[in-house]
Amino acid sequence: MSGGRLFGAGVAVALAVTLLFLTLPIAAVFVDTSPAELVRSLREPAALDALWLSLRATGIALLLILVIGTPAAYGLATRSFRGRSVVVTLIELPLVLPPAVAGIGLLAAVGPSGLLGDLVESTGVQLVFETAGVVVALTFVASPFYIRQAQAAFGALDRSWLEASRTLGASEARTFLRVAVPAAMPGLASGTALAWGRALGEFGATLVFAGSLQAVTQTAPLAIVERFGSDFTGALALSAVLVALSGAILLAVKLLAGSSVVAGAAG
């Protein structure tokens, strides 16, 4: 066998092993237990509470990320200033933080005894062991995913579009809303999907910072871990839902990326 064919065979084997290793555990979630048992487990009040809390908390977190993160990403993409690389690094740092460290950091920053604990308490907002704390944790770990993608989307825009809008008399705010955001929408939508997927699967920071109280702070990932030892079928049922949602998010990202490529080629 020639060197080229040998290498090709090695690549094929490596791909097959990778595919098997990465897909078998996911497939096992759906085939290890019958669909009827999975559906029955999902009907339990605790499971429904966890799923509803995850959807509600991630929805609020995404809203905060979009409202604050979009102009922040636009500023990073369109402005040059001293220390910009440091700012970008600090914003992206939560991407690589261990989840437990993120939770400890939130406690040290805005917990009852944290740096801003008194300020938070003065507003009447309770974070630890409260749903609001879940939202804060999800926002902290997921926002860098959106901001990074949004920054890249804004940075890829043709600057002449923005300059033409300003030349025609539009304010920078109007240019941002009417030109930059629509033009960068595929990238912003992809970033939204990625941030939502990260928030949906968040576990460690939420547990350390907000705890795991049913219907209050126990999200679906936390409920899965709680059921692992006593109700494995229930854990599988919640896992199946999260796998399905994650798959839908990934598919949406692929479709958005594909549509942006087609639109770019057509343009």
C-alpha positions as CSV (number, residue, x, y, z in Angstrom):
1,M,0.0,0.0,0.0
2,S,1.3,3.4,-1.0
3,G,2.0,6.1,1.6
4,G,-1.0,8.2,0.3
5,R,-3.4,5.3,0.6
6,L,-2.0,4.4,4.0
7,F,-2.5,7.9,5.3
8,G,-6.0,8.0,3.8
9,A,-6.9,4.8,5.6
10,G,-5.6,6.2,8.9
11,V,-7.7,9.3,8.4
12,A,-10.8,7.2,7.8
13,V,-10.1,5.1,10.9
14,A,-9.5,8.2,13.0
15,L,-12.8,9.8,11.8
16,A,-14.7,6.6,12.4
17,V,-13.4,6.3,16.0
18,T,-14.1,10.0,16.7
19,L,-17.6,9.7,15.3
20,L,-18.3,6.6,17.4
21,F,-16.8,8.0,20.5
22,L,-18.8,11.3,20.3
23,T,-22.1,10.0,19.1
24,L,-22.5,6.7,21.0
25,P,-23.2,8.4,24.4
26,I,-25.7,10.8,22.9
27,A,-27.5,8.0,21.1
28,A,-27.5,5.9,24.3
29,V,-29.6,8.6,26.1
30,F,-32.5,7.8,23.8
31,V,-32.1,4.0,23.4
32,D,-31.2,3.0,27.0
33,T,-34.8,3.4,28.1
34,S,-38.1,3.1,26.3
35,P,-39.8,6.3,25.0
36,A,-42.9,5.6,27.3
37,E,-40.7,5.6,30.4
38,L,-39.0,8.8,29.3
39,V,-42.3,10.5,28.7
40,R,-43.6,9.3,32.1
41,S,-40.6,10.6,33.9
42,L,-41.0,14.0,32.2
43,R,-44.5,14.3,33.6
44,E,-43.2,14.5,37.2
45,P,-43.7,17.9,38.8
46,A,-40.0,18.3,39.7
47,A,-38.9,17.6,36.1
48,L,-41.4,20.0,34.7
49,D,-40.4,22.7,37.3
50,A,-36.7,22.2,36.3
51,L,-37.4,22.5,32.6
52,W,-39.7,25.5,33.0
53,L,-37.1,27.2,35.2
54,S,-34.3,26.6,32.7
55,L,-36.4,28.0,29.8
56,R,-37.5,31.0,31.8
57,A,-34.1,31.8,33.3
58,T,-32.2,31.4,30.0
59,G,-34.8,33.6,28.3
60,I,-34.3,36.4,30.7
61,A,-30.5,35.9,30.6
62,L,-30.6,36.1,26.8
63,L,-32.6,39.3,26.9
64,L,-30.0,40.9,29.1
65,I,-27.2,39.7,26.9
66,L,-28.8,41.0,23.8
67,V,-29.6,44.4,25.2
68,I,-26.2,45.1,26.8
69,G,-23.9,42.8,24.8
70,T,-25.0,44.0,21.3
71,P,-23.9,47.7,21.7
72,A,-20.8,46.5,23.7
73,A,-19.8,44.2,20.8
74,Y,-20.4,47.0,18.3
75,G,-18.1,49.3,20.2
76,L,-15.4,46.7,20.4
77,A,-15.7,46.1,16.7
78,T,-15.8,49.7,15.5
79,R,-13.5,51.5,17.9
80,S,-9.8,51.5,18.5
81,F,-8.6,52.6,21.9
82,R,-5.7,52.0,24.3
83,G,-6.1,48.8,26.2
84,R,-8.6,47.3,23.8
85,S,-6.9,43.9,23.7
86,V,-7.0,43.8,27.5
87,V,-10.7,44.6,27.5
88,V,-11.4,41.9,24.9
89,T,-9.4,39.4,26.9
90,L,-11.2,40.2,30.2
91,I,-14.6,39.9,28.4
92,E,-13.6,36.5,27.0
93,L,-12.1,35.2,30.2
94,P,-15.3,33.5,31.5
95,L,-15.1,31.2,28.4
96,V,-12.2,29.3,29.9
97,L,-13.0,29.7,33.6
98,P,-13.9,26.4,35.4
99,P,-17.6,26.6,36.3
100,A,-17.0,26.3,40.1
101,V,-14.5,29.2,39.9
102,A,-17.2,31.3,38.1
103,G,-19.6,30.5,40.9
104,I,-17.1,31.4,43.6
105,G,-16.3,34.6,41.8
106,L,-19.9,35.6,41.7
107,L,-20.2,35.0,45.4
108,A,-17.1,37.0,46.1
109,A,-18.4,39.9,43.9
110,V,-22.2,40.1,44.5
111,G,-22.9,37.6,47.2
112,P,-24.1,38.7,50.7
113,S,-20.5,39.2,51.9
114,G,-19.1,40.1,48.5
115,L,-17.5,43.3,47.2
116,L,-20.9,44.6,46.0
117,G,-23.0,42.6,48.4
118,D,-24.2,45.6,50.4
119,L,-25.1,47.5,47.2
120,V,-27.1,44.6,45.9
121,E,-28.9,44.2,49.2
122,S,-29.7,47.9,49.3
123,T,-31.7,47.4,46.1
124,G,-33.8,44.7,47.7
125,V,-32.6,42.1,45.2
126,Q,-31.8,38.7,46.6
127,L,-29.4,36.5,44.4
128,V,-28.2,33.6,46.5
129,F,-30.8,30.8,46.6
130,E,-33.1,32.8,44.4
131,T,-34.1,32.6,40.7
132,A,-32.4,36.0,40.1
133,G,-29.1,34.4,41.1
134,V,-29.6,31.7,38.4
135,V,-30.2,34.5,35.8
136,V,-27.0,36.2,36.9
137,A,-25.0,33.0,36.7
138,L,-26.3,32.1,33.3
139,T,-25.6,35.7,32.0
140,F,-22.1,35.6,33.3
141,V,-21.1,32.3,31.7
142,A,-23.1,32.7,28.4
143,S,-22.5,36.4,27.5
144,P,-19.0,36.0,26.2
145,F,-20.2,33.5,23.6
146,Y,-22.6,36.1,22.2
147,I,-20.3,39.1,22.5
148,R,-17.5,37.3,20.7
149,Q,-19.7,36.2,17.8
150,A,-21.4,39.7,17.6
151,Q,-18.0,41.4,17.6
152,A,-16.9,39.3,14.7
153,A,-20.1,40.0,12.8
154,F,-19.9,43.7,13.3
155,G,-16.2,43.7,12.4
156,A,-16.9,41.9,9.1
157,L,-19.2,44.7,7.9
158,D,-18.2,46.9,5.1
159,R,-17.3,50.2,6.8
160,S,-18.4,52.2,3.8
161,W,-22.1,51.3,4.6
162,L,-21.7,52.9,8.1
163,E,-19.9,55.9,6.7
164,A,-22.5,56.4,4.0
165,S,-25.3,56.3,6.6
166,R,-23.5,59.0,8.7
167,T,-22.8,61.1,5.5
168,L,-26.5,61.1,4.8
169,G,-27.2,62.6,8.2
170,A,-28.1,59.6,10.3
171,S,-26.8,59.6,13.9
172,E,-24.5,56.9,15.1
173,A,-27.3,55.4,17.1
174,R,-29.6,55.3,14.0
175,T,-26.8,53.9,11.9
176,F,-26.3,51.1,14.5
177,L,-30.0,50.2,14.7
178,R,-30.9,50.6,11.0
179,V,-27.7,49.5,9.2
180,A,-25.2,47.6,11.4
181,V,-27.7,45.4,13.3
182,P,-29.7,44.2,10.2
183,A,-26.5,43.6,8.2
184,A,-24.9,41.6,11.0
185,M,-28.1,39.7,11.8
186,P,-26.9,36.2,10.7
187,G,-23.9,36.5,13.0
188,L,-25.9,38.0,15.8
189,A,-28.5,35.2,15.5
190,S,-25.7,32.6,15.6
191,G,-24.2,34.2,18.7
192,T,-27.6,34.2,20.3
193,A,-28.1,30.5,19.7
194,L,-24.6,29.7,21.0
195,A,-25.2,31.7,24.2
196,W,-28.5,30.1,24.7
197,G,-27.0,26.6,24.3
198,R,-24.3,27.5,26.9
199,A,-26.8,28.9,29.3
200,L,-29.1,25.9,28.9
201,G,-26.3,23.5,29.9
202,E,-24.8,25.6,32.7
203,F,-24.3,23.7,35.9
204,G,-21.4,24.5,38.1
205,A,-21.6,28.3,38.5
206,T,-25.4,28.0,39.1
207,L,-25.0,25.4,41.8
208,V,-22.2,27.2,43.7
209,F,-23.8,30.7,43.5
210,A,-27.6,30.0,43.6
211,G,-27.9,26.5,45.0
212,S,-30.4,23.8,43.8
213,L,-33.9,24.4,45.2
214,Q,-36.8,22.9,43.3
215,A,-38.8,25.4,41.4
216,V,-36.5,28.2,42.6
217,T,-33.0,27.6,41.4
218,Q,-32.9,23.9,40.3
219,T,-32.4,24.1,36.5
220,A,-32.6,21.0,34.3
221,P,-28.9,20.2,34.5
222,L,-29.0,20.4,38.3
223,A,-32.1,18.2,38.3
224,I,-30.3,15.6,36.2
225,V,-27.5,15.3,38.7
226,E,-30.0,15.1,41.6
227,R,-31.8,12.2,39.9
228,F,-28.6,10.4,38.9
229,G,-28.4,8.2,41.9
230,S,-32.0,7.5,42.7
231,D,-33.9,7.9,39.4
232,F,-31.7,7.2,36.4
233,T,-34.7,7.0,34.1
234,G,-35.7,10.5,35.2
235,A,-32.1,11.7,34.6
236,L,-32.2,10.2,31.1
237,A,-35.5,11.9,30.3
238,L,-34.3,15.3,31.2
239,S,-31.0,14.6,29.4
240,A,-32.9,13.6,26.2
241,V,-34.8,16.9,26.3
242,L,-31.5,18.9,26.6
243,V,-29.9,16.9,23.9
244,A,-32.9,17.6,21.6
245,L,-32.7,21.3,22.4
246,S,-29.0,21.4,21.9
247,G,-29.3,19.7,18.6
248,A,-31.9,22.2,17.5
249,I,-29.6,25.0,18.5
250,L,-26.7,23.5,16.6
251,L,-28.8,23.0,13.5
252,A,-30.0,26.6,13.7
253,V,-26.4,27.8,13.9
254,K,-25.5,25.7,10.8
255,L,-28.5,26.9,8.8
256,L,-27.8,30.6,9.7
257,A,-24.2,30.2,8.7
258,G,-25.2,28.5,5.5
259,S,-27.7,31.2,4.7
260,S,-25.1,34.0,5.3
261,V,-22.7,32.3,3.0
262,V,-25.3,32.0,0.2
263,A,-26.4,35.6,0.7
264,G,-22.8,36.7,0.5
265,A,-22.2,34.8,-2.6
266,A,-25.4,36.2,-4.2
267,G,-24.3,39.7,-3.2
